[in-house]
Amino acid sequence: MNAELPQPPEPAAAADSTAADPTAQFVAWVRGAAPYIHAFRGKTFVIAFGGEVASGDSAQRLAYDCNLLAALGIRLVLVHGARPQIDAELLRRGLEPRFHNGLRVTDAQALECVKAAMAVTRIEVEALLSQGLPNTPMAGSYMRVTGGNFITARPVGVVDGVDYQYTGAVRKIVADEINADLDQQNVVLISPLGVSPAGEIFNLCMEEVAETVAVALKAEKLIYLCDAPGLLDADGKLIDSVTADEAERMLEAGEGLTEDLHLFLPCALRAVRRGVARAHLIDRDKDGGLLLEFFTHAGVGTVVSRAPLFRLREATVEDVGALVALISPMEADGTLVRRGRELLEQEIERFTVVEHDGVLVGCAALYPFSEDNAAELACLAVTPEYRRAGLGDQLLRRIERRARAQRLERLFVLTTRTAHWFRERGFSEIGPEALPRQKRELYNYQRRSKVFVKNL
């Protein structure tokens, strides 16, 4: 057996064949997207966006992407905001926008501006959604956009001595009526306005409306289009996934969060804790951001979930097909020793796998040699998209724990391309003659793999 953790090629190295061939690249993308298309059909997505998106250049692209998502059988609920439009209407009427703790104070005059701005914004969004996809085979496709009095509201009241007047909070979402519209293959468009049982109208926060709608519908995804690529780490790099607990710690620290993230992140983590499967934070200016986030392995934003998206577990026979797909490219280029499907089925209990959001993206195997108190780490492989996510280290630690549980004292590995990776993790090079007898007899001197060992 041979264990390898392939590293990304240097810039001067030969490019992947799919990168040079647009046809192969397209085929690879469609095949990669197919499992997500299958998984998301019939699921409910709640997409929330501010007035900046509704009136900006990205509105047209958003309408195209929503049309495609609906055509793929995804049930869409869109929640739009109108903060810049409301501010503009206030200023047009000679009124000053008033906020306290980031929440608009809505008096009677401001409420008239809110109603006017919301009405215009909603009409503009409906118009964009109604145009289909010009110059494509879907030109003329018709998306039915519906709405209704789905939200019952209550006043925020007086907070810190400030009377918010007609600023409200969500009291109830009429989920059955929204679902009835979705069942008719309608796209539901919701404006952040609510009415009280007494007939009063209240101005609501777009992000809170989206959160409560997603929870009431038990949505698969809650998506916020925001003014940042997503959450960033201390080095300014995108964090592709985070748990609700980790997100809460980042929120408490408050460093590096934009205005939108301060508003949207609390709603996102509350939503996943209340039953929404995933919440996503995506750059509102990223062309095709929704498609890239949902239909590619790596995505382009930050996904918030209750539990980590990466999950390590022991392999089962149901994983054989995915294992074959994972390691075949590395066998073809000589990185890994070739294994047949039948051999994988026979040895499946030796494998540990790692999943990302239900998709198998890495594996490693442990082959014990009990007579020598040693074991071989074999077939350590991670898909190219996740080789910088630390999955190789997680698999190595899992294999080491399995070896210790069997009271084995040494872990050895054979490698042709990743010697430095193992050296950096405490392995020392030895000669083939130091291998356990059974393994030594099988050593391939033509392959000339280097042998490394680590004491456990």
N, C-alpha and C positions, 0 to 999 in steps of 0.2 A: 504494500500500500504506500501511497505517497500523499503527504499533506502539503497544501499550498494555500497561501493567501495572496492572490494576484494583486499587484499594485497598479494604479492608473499609469498608462504609458507616459513617458516623457514627451514634451512637445515635439521633439524631432522624430519620435517613433512613428511607425506607420499608423495611419488612422484606421479606425474600425471600418470594415467594408461597407457597413450600412451608411456611414457618414459620407462616403464617396458616391454612393448610388442612391439617388432620390427615390427610385421605385422601391428598393429594399427598405429604405428608411420609412416610407409610407406604410409598407406592409407590416414592418415591425411595430409601428405606432398603433395600427389598427388592431393587431393581435394583442398588444399590451393593454389597449383600452377595452377590449371585448369583455373581460371579466367584470370591469366596473359598470359597463353598460348593462350587463345582465343583472348585476347586484342592485343597481339603483332603479331599475324599471319598477314603477308603481310606488316608489318611496316619495315622501314629502320633504321638499327643501323649502326653507324660509329664507329669503334673500332680503337683507336690509341695506338701504343705501340712503345717503343724505342728499340734500338739495343740490350740493355741489355736483353730484353725479347726474342728477335729473336734468340739470341745465347745462352741463359741460359737454366737451367733445366726446367723452366716453359713453354718453347716453346711447348713441347709435350702436356702438359695439355691444353694450349691455343688452340692448333689444335683440340683436342678432343672436347672441349667446343664449338668451332666454328662449328664443324661438327654437333653437336647436335642442336645448334641454327638454322642452315640452314635446318636441317631435320624437325624442328618445323614450318617452313614456314617464318622465319625471313629473310629479305633481308639484306645481310651483305656487308659492305664496310670496308676493312681493310687498314689502313694507317700505314706503318712501318717506323721506323727511323733506323739510322745506325751510330750514333755519335761515340760509342766506336770502331766500325769497321773502320771508317774513320781515327780516331786518330791512330789506330794500323797501318794502311796502310801508313800514313804520316811518322810515326816513322820508319817503315821498309825501307822507301826510304830516311831516313836521314833528314826529314823535320820536322819543329816544328809547332804544331797546334797553330793557332792564333785566338783569340776571342776579341771582343770589345763589352762591355755591354751585355755579354752573347750570342752574335751572332757571328758565325764563319766568319772570313775573308777568302774568297775563291779566291786565285789567280789562274793562269793558271795551276801551278803544283798541287796545292791542288784540283783543279777541276778534274784532272785525277785520283787522289786518291778517290775522292767522287764517280766518275762513277764506279770505280773498286769495291769499298766497297758496293755500292748500288746494283750492279749486283749480287754479291755473296750472299748478304743478301736476296735479293728477291728470288733467286733460292732456297735457303735453306727454306724460308717460304713456297714457293709453294710446295716443296717436303713434308713438314710436313702436309700441308693441303690436300695433295693428297692421304694419306695413309689410310683413312677411320678410323674405330674403331676396331682394332684387338681384337680377342677373345670375340666379342659381336655379337648379331644378325645383327648389321650394318657393320660387317666386309666386306670389299670389296666395300662399298658404295663409290660412285664417286662424288666428289665435283669439278665442273668445275671452275677453277680460271682464271679470265681474267684481262687484263689491257689495257692501251692505252694512247694516247697523249691527256689526258683529261684536262691538266693544261696549260694555257698560263701564262707566267711569265714576269716580268719586273725586271730590276736591282734595288737593294736597293739604289745604288749610294754612294755619299759621305755624311757621317754623323759625326758631331763633328770633321771634318778634316780627317776622316778615310775613305778611298776608299774601299768599300766592294767587288768591282770587280765582280766576278761571283756568289756572294750571291744575291739571288733574293727574290721577294715577289710575291704572287699570284695576277695575273691580272684578270683572268677569269677561271671559271670551266665550262666545257662542260657537263652540267647536263643531257641533253637529251641522250647523248651517254652512260653515266653511267646507267641511268634508263633503257635504252634499254637492256643493259647486265643483269641488275637485273631482268627485265621482263622475261628473258630466264632462270631464276633460277641459274644464275652464281653468284659466289662470286667474287667481284671486289677487286683486290689488287693494291694499289696505292703506288708508291715510291715517296718520296718528291723531285722530279726533275721536272722542267718546262722548256718549250722552248718559245722563243720570236718569234714574226712574222718574224724576220730576221734569224731564225734558230739557235740562240745562246742557249746554255744550261745553266741553273741556278740551283744552290743548294738552296733548300728551307727548311724552318723549318717544321718539321713533325707536330708539334702542330698547326701551322697556316694552313697547308694544310688540316688537319682533320677538323678544325673549318669551313673553307670556303666550303669544300665539304659538311659538314652536313647542313650548311645554304642553299647552292644551291639546295640540294636534299629535303629540308624541312624535315629532318630526325626526327624520333620519339626520338632517343637517340644519344648522342655523348658521348663516353666512353673513358676516358684516364686511362691506366694502369700505375701506378706511384710508386714511392719509399716510399710511406706512406700509412697507412690504409685509409686515407682521411683527412679531416680537423679535427683538435683536438681543444677542448676548453682549458681554462686556467688550468684545472686540468688534462689535458692529455687524456680526454675521447673523443671518436669519436662523431662528430656531424653528425647525420644521414641525415639531410636535412638543406638547407640554401637557402635563396633567393639571387638573383643577387646583390641586394643592400647590404645585409649583407656580402656577399662574397667580395664585393668591399671594404667595411670597413676593413675587415680582411687583404686584400691585401695591403691596405694603411698602416696599422699598421705593417705588415710584420713580426710579431713575430710568431715563431713556424712553419714557412713554410719551407719545404724542397726544394732542388734544383728543383725537378720536379714540385712541387706545384707552385713555383714562375713562372714557364714557362706555366703550363697548366691552372691554375686558371683564368688568364685574358682571355684566349681563351674560357674557359667554360662559363664565365659570358657574354661575347660578343655574344656567340652563342645563348644562351637562350633569350637574348634581341633582337636577329634578327630572331627569329621564331622557333628555335629548341625547342622541347617540354621539354626535360630534358638533363642535362649534368651530368655525373657520374665520380667520382674520386675513383678508386678502387686499392687496393694493388696488385701490379703485382705478388707478391709471394704467394698470397692466393689461395690455391688449390680450384678450382671450384668457384672462386670469381664471375665470370660472372653469373653463374647459381644461386648462393645464392643472388646476388643483384637483379636479375630480377624476380625470382620465389618464393621468400619468402616475407612475410609482412615486416619484420624488415630490410632486406638487410644487407650488410656488409661494404659498403662504404659511401661516401657522395654524395648526389644528389643535384644539383644546379637547381633552377627553378625560373621563373619570379615572381610567387606568392607563398605564403606558401602552402606546400602540405596538411597541416591540414586545414579543412574548417568546421566551425560550421554553421548550418542552421536549420530551423524548418523542422520537418519530414513531409512526405507526405504518402499517402496510398501505393505508390510504394515501400516504405521502410519497409513495414510490414514483408516481408519474411526475409530481412536482420536482422531486429530487433529480430525476433524469433530465428534465428541462433545465434545471439549475446548473448541473455539472457538465452537461454535454458540450457547451462551447469551450470549457476549460480542458476537457479531454481532447477535443479536436485540435487545439493549438499546442498540446503537449504539456500543459501546466499540470494536469492531473493524470494519474494512471487510469486507463480506460476500465470501466466496470460495466458489465451487462445488466440489463433489467432483472434477470433471474437472480444474479448474485446480490443485487440490492435487496430484493425481496427476502432472500435467505438471511441477510445480515442486517435487516432494518432495525432490530433492537439495539444495535450498536450505535445508532445515529442519534444525535441531538440536532434539532432544527430551531431556527428563529423565524418568526412570522412578523410581518409588518401589516397591520390592519387586515389580518387574515390571509395575506399572501406570503408564501414561503420565500425568504430572501437570503438565507444562509444555512449552512450545515457543518457538522464535524462528526467524526466517528472515533470510538475508542475500541482498540483491539488488545485485550489483556494477554500477557504471557506470564501466567501465575508462577510457573516453575522458576522464573528468573526475577520474580517480584517487580515486573516491569509491564508497561503498556505502551502501545503505539497510538499517537494522535494522527489520524488520517483524514483525508478528504475535507480539510478545512477550506471552505469556499463561501464567498459573499458576492452577491450580484454587484455589478459596477456602480449602480446608483447609491449604494449604501456602504462602500468601502471606507468612507471617512466618518462613519457614524459610530465607530467603536464596537461594531458587532463581532469582529474577530477576537477582540479581548474578552468580550462576554462569553463567546463560545469556548475559548481557551480556559477561562475560569470554571465554566460548567464541566468541561472534560476533566480538569484537574480534581474537582470535587468528586466526580464519579470514580476516578482512579483511587483517590484516598479512601473512599467508602469501601473499596475492595481490598484495602490494606496493601496497595502497591506502592513501591518506593521510588520508582523512576518512570518518567514519561519521555519517550523518544519520538523523533519525527524525522522523516526523510523529505528533503526539499531540493529543488533545482533552481528556484528563482527568488526565494524570499528568505535567504539566510539571515540578512540583517534584521528582519522583523522578529525572528525568533531569538537572535542574540540580545536584542533590546528587551526581551521579556524573560531573561534569566536562563536561556538555554546555552549550553556549551557544545562546541563541535567535538566529535569523536570519530574514530575510524569505523568502517563497516564491520571489522573483526570484533568490535565490542558489542555488537547487536546480540540479542538472544539467539540461541542456536537455530530455532525454527525460522526466524526472520533472516538470519545470516544466509541460510541455505537458499532463500528466495531472492536475495539481493541481486538486482540487475546491474551488472558492471558496464553495460553499454549505456544505460541511462546516466550512470555516475552521479546519482543523487548524493548530496551531502547529508550527513547524519548529525543530529543535535540531540542532546539529552538534558533533562532538568530533574534534579532531585526534588521529591515531594515531601 
